Amino acid sequence: MTADSAAFRARARTRTGGPGDDRGPRILEQVLGWVLVVAVALLVTRLGLL
């Protein structure tokens, strides 16, 4: 294996953060997302923008 092909293989294996790389507590992400939605909705209604 040459140095060029080794570098190419290393780049090919580099993780890009796509759907297959999803790690961590998914439920926490869902809860925080809904908390953000509720907070924005409360802010919009309090300011009279809706």
Secondary structure, DSSP 8 states (H G I E B T S, - for coil): --HHHHHHHHHHT-----GGG--S-HHHHHHHHHHHHHHHHHHHHHTT--
